[in-house]
Amino acid sequence: MAIKIEVWGDYACFSRPEMKVERVSYDVITPSAARGIIEAIYWHPGIRYVIDRIRVCNPIRFTNIKRNEVKDTVSASSVKKMMESGEPVYIATPQSIQQRSSMILRDVRYIIEAHFDITEKASEADNPGKFSDILRRRLEKGRFFHQPCFGTREFPAYFKICDDIPPCPQELRGTKDLGYMLLDMDYSDAEEIRPVFFRAALIDGVMEVPSINDKEVVK
């Protein structure tokens, strides 16, 4: 079933994996992030969302910010030790906080075009029409399981059903090579989950998304 969702927000950060120290966003939302937004609105084990294309509605703009981030995590052994000693479990020390610069997107707006496939976890009562109606109702009422976001939870994503495709901004006309972009994670081998990349391009503001099994993707 075809899905068209318009999403927008003040800021976004779709971090490039090759940037290890400072966060630098891709120019455009990644397919995996787009899928995550739809799953935040309506997720069901009986369906699997597939992103077909992404339309960029606003000119691509970057800005630099600095954020305080927590670099440590609470390990299972630390939790067990704290529980045995009666100490509270938390991370709130100056040693665990570091300031990092980020190059993020601002004033973003996209139209996500996707479809869903029925999985083997669907019941006999499940069908495409049922799932399509549920998703449409949730979009119309603005409901979600958890707040959709653009890369990080501090950058919320707002959404609605897309009824009309807006014209391509003048700045995005033509072809723009976006380089290699993260497509998704390959879970076919449970013991070796691998990232999958593809050569992304923006043609008149539209990025076509290949299948994860396409011969042109890089695993």
N, C-alpha and C positions, 0 to 999 in steps of 0.2 A: 504494500500500500504506500502511495506517495505521500510525503510529508513536507510541508514548507513552513518554516518557523523563522520569524524575524526576531533577532536578539540584539541588544544594545547595552552600552554601559559607559561610564566615565573613563575607566582605565582597564587595561588588560595586560597580562604577562604570560606568554607561552614560551617558556624558557628553552633556549637552545641547549642541547645536552653537551655540546663541545665546549661551552663556556663553564669552567669549573669554579672560578672564584667569584666573579661578578655576574649577575643575572642579565642576560640580553634576550629580549623577546624576538620570536619570529615576526616577520612583517604582517602575517595573516594568521588567524586562528587555525590550529591544526585539526585534522579530521578527528583525532582521538578526543580532543577537547570539545569539539562540536557534539560528538556522540555522548560525552559525559553530561553535557547540558540537557540533552533530550532524556537521558536516563534519570537525571535529577527530577525531571517533571513527571515521568511515568516509566517505571521499571517493572518488568515481569519476566520470570525465568522462561516463559514460553515464547518470547520474541527476542530477536537480535537486530539491533539497528545497524544500518549500513549507510554511510554518508556518500552521496552521489556527487554533489558539487556544493561549492560555497561562493556566494556572491558578496563582494565587498561593496558596501553602500556609501561609506565615507572615505575621503582621502586618508592615506596612511600617514599618521603623525606619531612621532616619538617624543618622550620627555624623560628626564633623569630624576630619580629620587633616591633617597637613602633611607634604609629601614633597619631597625634593630631586630635581629633574628636569633632564635635560640639554636645553638649548634649541637647540643647534646640531646640524647633520648634516655628515657628511663628503661633500663634493661630488666629482664625478669629476675635476675639474681639480685639486683638492687632492691626491687620491690619486695622480694622474699626477706631480705635482710632487714629492711625497714619495718616490715610487718612483725617480724620476730622481736625487734627491739622496741616497737611501739612508736617509732618515729613517723611523722607524716610523709606521704609520698608526693614529692613535688620537685620541680626545678625552678629555682628563683634566686640564683646566685650571679653576681656580676661576671664570674668566670665563664658562665654558660651563654652569655649574650655577646654577639658581635654585630658590628655595623657593616652593612654591605650596600654597595651602590647597585642600582638596577636601571636598565634602559627599558622602559615599558611603553606600551601604546596608549594613546588617549583618544577619547571621543570615538569609540568604535561602534560600528553597526554592520551586522551581517544578515544574510538570508541563508539559512541552512536547508538544503534540499536533500532529503533522505528517503529511505524506505525501510521496512522491516521484514525479516524472514521469520517464519514459524520454526521453533526449535523442537527437539525431541522431548523437551520437558513440558510441552503444552499438553493439556488434558483434552479429552474427547469433546468437552463443551466449549473449548476455545476455538476461535476462528478469526480471520483477519478483520472482518467487519466489526466484531465485538471490540477488539483492541483499538481499531481506528476510532470508534465512537468514544471510547473511554479517554483516549489521548486528546481528541478534539474538545471534549467537555472540560478537561483539566486545563487546556490552553485557554479556552474562553473564560474560565473562572479564575485564572491565574494561580492555580494550585500546583504544588510540587512536594516531593518527599523531603528534599532539603534544598536550601537556596542555591540555584545554579550560579556558577561563577566563571570568570574569565581567567583561568589559570591558577589563581589563588583565592582563598575564601574572602580576603579583604576587598576583592574586586567583584561585586555582585553583578550578575547578568539579568537583565529584564527581558521579557519575552511576550510575544503575541502571535496569533495566527497570521501568516502572510497572505493577504488577499491580492495585492498588486505588486508587481516587480517594478521598483523605481528605476529611472534611467541611470546609466553608468556615469559617475563623475568624470568631468573632462580630464582630470589629472590621471585617471586610471585607464584611459583609452590606449589601445595598442597592446603590445606584449611585454610583460615584465618577468624575467627569470628570477624565481625565488630561491634557487638552489635546492639542495636536498632537505627535505622536511620529514619529520616523524609522521608516519602514517598510522601505526598502531603497534600493539605488542602481539607477537605470535605465541599463542598458548597451545599450539598443536603438540609440543613436547613438554610435558609437565616438569621434567627435570632440567630443562634448558629453555627458559622463556627469553625470547629474543626480540629486540626492537626491529621494526620494519620501516624503511625509508623509501621515499619516491622523489623524483625530480619535479618539483612544483613550478607551475607557471601561472601567471595571471593574465588572461586574455580578455580585454575589455571589461575588467573587473570581476571575471569569473574564473574560479579555480576548479578544474575537473579533478575528481578524486578517483584513482584507480582501485581495482579490487586488490585485496591483500594477496591474492593468488596470481595476480598479473605478472607476466614474465619480466616486466620492466622494473618492478620494485626490487629494492636491495635489502637482503636479510643478513 
